Amino acid sequence: MSSSSTPASAEVSNEVSNEVSPALPEEKLNAAPNLYTRFCATLARACMALGITGLVLLVIAVLVQVFGRYVLNDTPTWAETIAMLLVLYVTMLGTAVGVRDAGHIGLESLLVLAPERIRIKIELLIHVLVGTFGAVMAWNCALLALSVADYKLPTLGISEGWRYLPPVIAGTLIVLFSIEHLIAVVKGTEVEPAWH
């Protein structure tokens, strides 16, 4: 009786192992993109937190300007320069997050009508073009930042290169987020917005 039950249990264990083992390579294949997606989502949330902090600091800088001009009759020149820098940082970080979370302007009405095979190719092309734009922007602004690094902002005493750093950061993030979108299109999934 025990000998007859042993082959049956062996068959069951073989079936179970056959069912489990093919899933393992697929899990390993999906682990890297999922890890990359979590990394990009963390970056996007950090950009949003920095953007919100930048907006608060921008409001404070403008209030200092207004207070200095109308109450003290002595406008602090540094406040205006800081406000300009903050606008650049907030805008560029917001742009990068907008690319990841599909918050940018897009014309998708014709794309929806296209056959799936063509739609996927067009989506891949769009993300490649956006990533290329980000790379070109980051590269050229890095060159600009290096070319003016020796000059100082007179009111703050810091390098002029700080003006060109935000597009370098944003361009790099756009490349990373475009790669995430390319992976999502190939996998047939969608990128979850960072604020969800």
Backbone as JSON, one array per atom type, in Angstrom:
{
  "sequence": "MSSSSTPASAEVSNEVSNEVSPALPEEKLNAAPNLYTRFCATLARACMALGITGLVLLVIAVLVQVFGRYVLNDTPTWAETIAMLLVLYVTMLGTAVGVRDAGHIGLESLLVLAPERIRIKIELLIHVLVGTFGAVMAWNCALLALSVADYKLPTLGISEGWRYLPPVIAGTLIVLFSIEHLIAVVKGTEVEPAWH",
  "N": [[0.82, -1.2, 0.0], [1.94, 1.21, 0.78], [3.86, 1.38, -1.2], [2.38, 1.83, -3.52], [1.32, 4.33, -3.04], [3.52, 5.95, -3.04], [4.58, 6.4, -5.74], [2.46, 7.98, -6.69], [2.56, 10.19, -5.0], [5.05, 11.08, -5.73], [4.58, 11.81, -8.37], [2.83, 13.93, -7.94], [4.52, 15.7, -6.56], [6.39, 16.15, -8.57], [4.78, 17.43, -10.46], [4.11, 19.73, -9.01], [6.67, 20.87, -8.66], [7.29, 21.31, -11.33], [5.39, 23.21, -11.94], [6.2, 25.34, -10.31], [8.92, 25.91, -10.91], [9.14, 27.02, -13.64], [8.19, 29.59, -13.19], [10.08, 30.92, -11.73], [12.36, 31.92, -13.34], [10.95, 33.9, -14.77], [10.15, 35.58, -12.72], [12.64, 36.52, -11.95], [13.32, 37.9, -14.27], [11.44, 39.94, -14.21], [12.11, 41.24, -11.89], [14.25, 43.11, -12.08], [13.22, 45.28, -13.81], [11.08, 46.05, -12.12], [12.45, 46.9, -9.83], [13.84, 49.04, -10.96], [11.68, 50.67, -11.65], [10.69, 51.26, -9.09], [12.87, 52.72, -8.16], [12.82, 54.93, -9.92], [10.3, 55.98, -9.25], [10.78, 56.74, -6.62], [12.73, 58.71, -7.07], [11.14, 60.56, -8.49], [9.23, 61.25, -6.53], [10.96, 62.45, -4.68], [11.81, 64.63, -6.2], [9.38, 65.99, -6.39], [8.97, 66.63, -3.7], [11.19, 68.3, -3.26], [10.52, 70.27, -5.09], [8.17, 71.35, -3.97], [9.22, 72.32, -1.58], [10.94, 74.19, -2.7], [9.05, 75.95, -3.81], [7.86, 76.99, -1.5], [10.07, 78.31, -0.37], [10.47, 80.12, -2.42], [8.17, 81.75, -2.24], [8.7, 82.87, 0.26], [11.06, 84.3, -0.37], [10.05, 86.19, -2.19], [8.27, 87.54, -0.51], [10.11, 88.68, 1.27], [11.35, 90.44, -0.49], [9.2, 92.18, -1.11], [8.58, 93.15, 1.45], [11.02, 94.41, 2.06], [11.1, 96.37, 0.06], [8.72, 97.94, 0.34], [8.29, 98.38, 3.05], [10.76, 98.67, 4.48], [11.98, 100.28, 2.68], [14.21, 99.53, 1.28], [15.31, 97.49, -0.91], [16.26, 94.13, -0.8], [18.81, 92.9, -2.75], [19.74, 90.3, -3.08], [17.55, 88.67, -2.64], [15.97, 88.73, -4.93], [17.64, 87.43, -6.81], [17.85, 84.89, -5.65], [15.17, 84.14, -5.82], [14.87, 83.98, -8.6], [16.62, 81.82, -9.18], [15.35, 79.8, -7.74], [12.93, 79.59, -9.14], [13.89, 78.48, -11.53], [14.85, 75.94, -10.62], [12.54, 74.76, -9.47], [10.82, 74.69, -11.7], [12.25, 73.07, -13.56], [12.55, 70.62, -12.16], [9.86, 69.99, -11.86], [9.18, 69.68, -14.55], [10.6, 67.35, -15.25], [9.33, 65.44, -13.6], [6.81, 65.66, -14.68], [7.22, 64.53, -17.2], [7.67, 61.86, -16.48], [5.24, 61.16, -15.19], [3.43, 61.5, -17.17], [2.38, 64.06, -17.43], [2.68, 65.99, -19.27], [1.87, 67.83, -22.3], [0.05, 66.06, -24.69], [-0.86, 64.59, -27.81], [-3.09, 62.3, -28.22], [-5.25, 61.34, -29.54], [-5.25, 60.44, -32.24], [-3.43, 58.41, -31.98], [-4.72, 56.51, -30.42], [-6.54, 55.48, -32.22], [-4.98, 54.07, -33.97], [-3.75, 50.84, -35.13], [-2.75, 48.26, -32.78], [-0.08, 47.29, -33.05], [1.21, 49.28, -34.56], [0.73, 51.45, -32.9], [2.24, 50.82, -30.61], [4.83, 50.93, -31.66], [4.97, 53.65, -32.33], [4.67, 54.8, -29.79], [7.03, 53.87, -28.59], [8.88, 55.23, -30.2], [8.25, 57.89, -29.53], [9.01, 58.0, -26.81], [11.73, 57.47, -27.07], [12.52, 59.75, -28.5], [11.89, 61.78, -26.63], [13.6, 61.05, -24.54], [16.03, 61.4, -25.87], [15.97, 64.16, -26.3], [16.12, 64.98, -23.6], [18.72, 64.04, -22.98], [20.32, 65.57, -24.74], [19.73, 68.14, -23.83], [20.7, 68.0, -21.17], [23.45, 67.52, -21.64], [24.32, 69.8, -23.18], [23.66, 71.91, -21.46], [25.28, 71.26, -19.33], [27.76, 71.73, -20.47], [27.51, 74.51, -20.83], [27.29, 75.29, -18.12], [29.83, 74.62, -17.19], [31.35, 76.35, -18.73], [30.8, 78.86, -17.68], [31.49, 78.66, -15.09], [33.52, 79.93, -13.67], [32.69, 82.51, -13.34], [30.95, 84.77, -11.18], [27.8, 85.1, -9.49], [26.81, 88.27, -8.79], [25.26, 89.21, -6.59], [25.01, 87.08, -4.86], [27.42, 85.77, -4.73], [28.06, 83.24, -5.64], [28.81, 80.62, -8.04], [28.13, 81.22, -11.52], [27.4, 78.93, -12.8], [25.43, 77.63, -11.36], [23.04, 78.48, -12.38], [22.66, 76.96, -14.64], [22.56, 74.41, -13.82], [19.99, 73.27, -13.06], [18.63, 72.48, -15.61], [20.42, 70.5, -16.36], [20.12, 68.54, -14.38], [17.37, 68.02, -14.72], [17.32, 67.11, -17.4], [18.83, 64.75, -17.2], [17.17, 63.28, -15.49], [14.91, 63.1, -17.13], [15.88, 61.4, -19.13], [16.24, 59.04, -17.61], [13.58, 58.57, -16.82], [12.34, 58.28, -19.29], [13.49, 55.91, -20.18], [12.3, 54.22, -18.34], [9.63, 54.4, -19.21], [9.92, 53.23, -21.75], [10.55, 50.59, -21.05], [8.15, 49.93, -19.81], [6.34, 50.07, -21.97], [7.29, 47.99, -23.6], [6.82, 45.85, -21.89], [4.1, 45.97, -21.79], [2.75, 47.38, -19.85], [1.8, 50.17, -17.69], [3.26, 53.22, -16.53], [3.05, 53.99, -13.18], [1.79, 56.95, -11.75], [3.76, 59.13, -9.65], [2.54, 60.27, -7.44], [0.53, 58.55, -6.61]],
  "CA": [[0.0, 0.0, 0.0], [2.82, 2.37, 0.8], [4.57, 1.46, -2.48], [1.49, 2.42, -4.54], [1.11, 5.76, -2.77], [4.76, 6.68, -3.27], [4.64, 6.98, -7.09], [1.47, 9.04, -6.84], [3.08, 11.4, -4.35], [6.18, 11.56, -6.55], [3.99, 12.52, -9.53], [2.29, 15.2, -7.46], [5.64, 16.6, -6.27], [6.97, 16.55, -9.86], [3.88, 18.43, -11.06], [4.25, 20.97, -8.26], [7.97, 21.47, -8.98], [7.22, 21.81, -12.71], [4.6, 24.44, -11.95], [6.91, 26.4, -9.6], [10.2, 26.26, -11.5], [9.12, 27.97, -14.76], [7.87, 30.95, -12.74], [11.26, 31.56, -11.14], [13.07, 32.79, -14.28], [10.11, 35.06, -15.11], [10.24, 36.51, -11.58], [13.96, 37.17, -12.03], [13.28, 38.86, -15.38], [10.61, 41.08, -13.83], [12.64, 41.88, -10.7], [15.06, 44.29, -12.44], [12.36, 46.42, -14.17], [10.32, 46.52, -10.95], [13.4, 47.64, -9.01], [14.09, 50.3, -11.66], [10.46, 51.47, -11.51], [10.66, 51.79, -7.71], [13.92, 53.73, -8.1], [12.31, 56.13, -10.63], [9.2, 56.54, -8.46], [11.42, 57.42, -5.48], [13.32, 59.95, -7.6], [10.05, 61.49, -8.82], [8.68, 61.77, -5.27], [11.97, 63.36, -4.12], [11.72, 65.86, -7.0], [8.16, 66.7, -6.0], [9.2, 67.2, -2.36], [12.1, 69.43, -3.45], [9.77, 71.32, -5.79], [7.28, 71.99, -3.0], [10.1, 73.1, -0.7], [11.38, 75.34, -3.49], [7.93, 76.9, -3.92], [7.73, 77.67, -0.2], [11.21, 79.24, -0.28], [10.22, 81.18, -3.41], [7.19, 82.66, -1.64], [9.41, 83.61, 1.31], [11.97, 85.25, -1.02], [9.24, 87.3, -2.74], [7.78, 88.32, 0.63], [11.25, 89.48, 1.76], [11.51, 91.54, -1.45], [8.09, 93.13, -0.93], [8.77, 93.79, 2.76], [12.16, 95.31, 1.96], [10.82, 97.5, -0.83], [7.62, 98.82, 0.75], [8.32, 98.69, 4.48], [12.09, 99.17, 4.85], [12.44, 101.15, 1.6], [15.55, 99.06, 0.92], [15.08, 96.17, -1.5], [17.43, 93.25, -0.77], [19.07, 92.41, -4.11], [19.95, 88.85, -3.06], [16.26, 87.97, -2.64], [15.54, 88.58, -6.32], [18.46, 86.41, -7.45], [17.43, 83.6, -5.11], [13.86, 83.84, -6.39], [15.08, 83.54, -10.0], [17.19, 80.48, -9.14], [14.31, 78.87, -7.27], [12.0, 79.37, -10.26], [14.54, 77.53, -12.44], [14.9, 74.6, -10.02], [11.17, 74.23, -9.34], [10.31, 74.42, -13.05], [12.95, 71.94, -14.18], [12.17, 69.39, -11.45], [8.47, 69.72, -12.23], [9.18, 69.19, -15.93], [11.05, 65.96, -15.25], [8.26, 64.61, -13.03], [5.73, 65.68, -15.67], [7.54, 63.54, -18.24], [7.45, 60.51, -15.94], [3.85, 60.92, -14.84], [2.63, 61.84, -18.36], [1.68, 65.31, -17.17], [2.97, 66.92, -20.35], [0.85, 67.9, -23.34], [0.19, 64.98, -25.68], [-1.98, 64.4, -28.73], [-3.23, 60.85, -28.26], [-6.5, 60.95, -30.19], [-4.93, 59.65, -33.42], [-2.68, 57.23, -31.54], [-5.69, 55.53, -29.93], [-7.2, 54.88, -33.37], [-4.03, 53.24, -34.72], [-3.64, 49.43, -34.71], [-1.87, 48.13, -31.61], [1.32, 47.11, -33.45], [1.71, 50.6, -34.95], [0.67, 52.31, -31.71], [3.38, 50.49, -29.75], [6.04, 51.47, -32.31], [4.95, 55.11, -32.2], [4.94, 55.11, -28.38], [8.46, 53.66, -28.38], [9.57, 56.34, -30.86], [8.02, 59.1, -28.74], [9.84, 57.96, -25.6], [13.12, 57.6, -27.5], [12.74, 61.16, -28.83], [11.88, 62.55, -25.38], [14.86, 60.73, -23.86], [17.12, 62.04, -26.62], [15.89, 65.58, -25.96], [16.66, 65.13, -22.24], [20.16, 63.85, -23.01], [20.92, 66.73, -25.42], [19.59, 69.28, -22.92], [21.63, 67.82, -20.05], [24.82, 67.66, -22.14], [24.62, 71.18, -23.57], [23.61, 72.78, -20.28], [26.48, 70.96, -18.55], [28.84, 72.5, -21.12], [27.3, 75.92, -20.48], [27.62, 75.47, -16.7], [31.29, 74.58, -17.06], [31.94, 77.53, -19.39], [30.6, 80.07, -16.86], [31.73, 78.28, -13.69], [34.45, 80.86, -13.02], [32.02, 83.79, -13.1], [30.15, 84.78, -9.95], [26.58, 85.9, -9.38], [27.29, 89.36, -7.92], [24.48, 89.41, -5.36], [25.12, 85.91, -3.98], [28.81, 85.34, -4.62], [28.21, 81.84, -6.04], [29.13, 80.47, -9.46], [27.06, 81.34, -12.54], [27.03, 77.59, -13.2], [24.21, 77.21, -10.67], [21.88, 78.79, -13.23], [22.53, 75.95, -15.69], [22.47, 73.08, -13.2], [18.64, 72.68, -13.11], [18.34, 71.7, -16.81], [21.27, 69.3, -16.38], [19.44, 67.57, -13.53], [16.1, 67.66, -15.36], [17.61, 66.32, -18.59], [19.23, 63.41, -16.75], [15.96, 62.61, -14.99], [14.06, 62.8, -18.29], [16.44, 60.2, -19.75], [15.91, 57.9, -16.75], [12.14, 58.33, -16.86], [12.02, 57.78, -20.63], [13.86, 54.49, -20.18], [11.24, 53.53, -17.59], [8.48, 54.3, -20.11], [10.24, 52.25, -22.8], [10.4, 49.26, -20.43], [6.72, 49.71, -19.59], [5.69, 49.8, -23.27], [7.7, 46.65, -24.02], [6.14, 44.89, -21.01], [2.66, 46.11, -21.92], [2.2, 47.97, -18.64], [1.85, 51.62, -17.66], [3.99, 53.79, -15.4], [2.16, 54.57, -12.18], [2.22, 58.29, -11.32], [4.48, 59.12, -8.36], [1.7, 60.72, -6.31], [-0.45, 57.52, -6.23]],
  "C": [[0.86, 1.26, 0.0], [3.57, 2.53, -0.51], [3.7, 2.08, -3.57], [1.28, 3.9, -4.31], [2.37, 6.58, -3.06], [4.88, 7.23, -4.69], [3.65, 8.12, -7.3], [1.97, 10.33, -6.21], [4.26, 11.97, -5.11], [5.68, 12.33, -7.75], [3.5, 13.9, -9.12], [3.44, 16.18, -7.2], [6.33, 17.06, -7.55], [6.12, 17.62, -10.52], [4.03, 19.78, -10.37], [5.57, 21.64, -8.6], [7.99, 22.01, -10.4], [6.43, 23.11, -12.79], [5.38, 25.6, -11.34], [8.15, 26.85, -10.37], [10.14, 27.17, -12.72], [8.85, 29.4, -14.32], [9.11, 31.67, -12.21], [12.04, 32.41, -12.14], [12.27, 34.04, -14.64], [10.15, 36.09, -13.98], [11.57, 37.24, -11.61], [13.99, 38.2, -13.15], [12.5, 40.11, -15.01], [11.18, 41.85, -12.65], [13.41, 43.16, -11.03], [14.19, 45.47, -12.87], [11.55, 46.95, -12.99], [11.2, 47.33, -10.02], [13.68, 49.0, -9.64], [12.88, 51.23, -11.55], [10.36, 52.06, -10.1], [11.7, 52.9, -7.54], [13.43, 55.04, -8.74], [11.18, 56.78, -9.85], [9.75, 57.29, -7.25], [12.04, 58.73, -5.91], [12.24, 61.0, -7.88], [9.44, 62.09, -7.55], [9.66, 62.75, -4.6], [11.96, 64.69, -4.87], [10.5, 66.68, -6.62], [8.33, 67.36, -4.63], [10.13, 68.41, -2.45], [11.4, 70.6, -4.14], [8.84, 72.07, -4.86], [8.08, 72.86, -2.04], [10.58, 74.36, -1.42], [10.29, 76.39, -3.64], [7.75, 77.68, -2.63], [8.84, 78.71, -0.04], [11.05, 80.41, -1.26], [9.23, 82.21, -2.87], [7.86, 83.52, -0.57], [10.33, 84.67, 0.7], [11.21, 86.44, -1.58], [8.7, 88.17, -1.61], [8.89, 89.2, 1.21], [11.47, 90.67, 0.82], [10.45, 92.61, -1.23], [8.25, 93.89, 0.38], [9.9, 94.8, 2.7], [11.85, 96.55, 1.14], [9.81, 98.47, -0.24], [7.63, 99.18, 2.23], [9.66, 99.31, 4.87], [12.63, 100.18, 3.84], [13.88, 100.82, 1.19], [15.42, 97.62, 0.4], [16.34, 95.31, -1.43], [17.65, 92.62, -2.15], [19.24, 90.9, -4.15], [18.64, 88.09, -3.15], [15.76, 87.74, -4.07], [16.32, 87.49, -7.04], [18.09, 85.02, -6.96], [16.09, 83.19, -5.69], [13.99, 83.34, -7.83], [15.65, 82.13, -10.04], [16.15, 79.45, -8.73], [13.28, 78.57, -8.36], [12.58, 78.35, -11.23], [14.5, 76.1, -11.89], [13.51, 73.97, -9.94], [10.62, 73.84, -10.71], [10.94, 73.18, -13.66], [12.62, 70.62, -13.49], [10.73, 69.0, -11.78], [8.34, 69.18, -13.64], [9.56, 67.72, -15.99], [9.97, 65.03, -14.7], [7.07, 64.55, -13.98], [5.96, 64.69, -16.79], [7.26, 62.14, -17.72], [5.97, 60.21, -15.74], [2.89, 61.3, -15.96], [1.78, 63.08, -18.1], [1.9, 66.34, -18.25], [1.85, 66.88, -21.39], [1.1, 66.77, -24.35], [-1.05, 64.88, -26.54], [-2.15, 62.89, -28.94], [-4.47, 60.4, -29.03], [-6.25, 60.09, -31.42], [-4.22, 58.36, -33.04], [-3.61, 56.14, -31.05], [-6.35, 54.8, -31.1], [-6.29, 53.95, -34.16], [-4.07, 51.79, -34.25], [-2.57, 49.28, -33.63], [-0.39, 48.03, -31.99], [1.95, 48.45, -33.81], [1.76, 51.53, -33.75], [1.88, 52.07, -30.81], [4.67, 51.06, -30.33], [6.11, 52.98, -32.17], [5.24, 55.53, -30.76], [6.42, 54.94, -28.07], [9.26, 54.81, -28.99], [9.44, 57.62, -30.06], [8.94, 59.12, -27.53], [11.33, 58.04, -25.93], [13.44, 59.06, -27.81], [12.78, 62.04, -27.59], [13.17, 62.31, -24.61], [16.05, 61.38, -24.54], [17.14, 63.54, -26.34], [16.48, 65.83, -24.58], [18.17, 65.01, -22.22], [20.87, 65.05, -23.64], [20.86, 67.96, -24.51], [20.59, 69.18, -21.77], [23.07, 68.07, -20.49], [25.17, 69.12, -22.43], [24.59, 72.14, -22.39], [24.8, 72.51, -19.35], [27.68, 71.71, -19.14], [28.73, 73.98, -20.8], [27.69, 76.2, -19.03], [29.13, 75.49, -16.49], [31.94, 75.83, -17.65], [31.81, 78.79, -18.55], [30.9, 79.81, -15.38], [32.62, 79.27, -12.95], [33.82, 82.22, -12.72], [31.12, 83.67, -11.86], [28.86, 85.57, -10.14], [26.87, 87.01, -8.37], [26.55, 89.49, -6.59], [24.61, 88.26, -4.37], [26.55, 85.43, -3.79], [29.02, 83.86, -4.94], [28.41, 81.77, -7.56], [27.9, 80.65, -10.34], [26.57, 79.97, -12.99], [25.77, 77.07, -12.54], [22.96, 77.51, -11.47], [21.61, 77.68, -14.24], [22.46, 74.53, -15.13], [21.06, 72.47, -13.26], [18.32, 71.93, -14.41], [19.22, 70.46, -16.96], [20.6, 68.19, -15.58], [18.17, 67.08, -14.21], [16.33, 66.79, -16.59], [18.0, 64.89, -18.24], [18.03, 62.62, -16.26], [15.02, 62.23, -16.14], [14.56, 61.55, -19.01], [16.06, 58.96, -18.94], [14.43, 57.55, -16.83], [11.68, 57.84, -18.23], [12.37, 56.3, -20.77], [12.8, 53.68, -19.45], [9.99, 53.36, -18.46], [8.71, 53.28, -21.22], [10.07, 50.83, -22.27], [8.93, 48.94, -20.25], [5.99, 49.38, -20.88], [6.03, 48.4, -23.75], [6.99, 45.58, -23.2], [4.63, 44.93, -21.15], [1.99, 46.64, -20.67], [2.26, 49.49, -18.75], [2.61, 52.08, -16.43], [3.0, 54.42, -14.45], [2.66, 55.94, -11.77], [2.79, 58.27, -9.91], [3.59, 59.49, -7.19], [0.63, 59.7, -5.93], [0.1, 56.64, -5.15]]
}
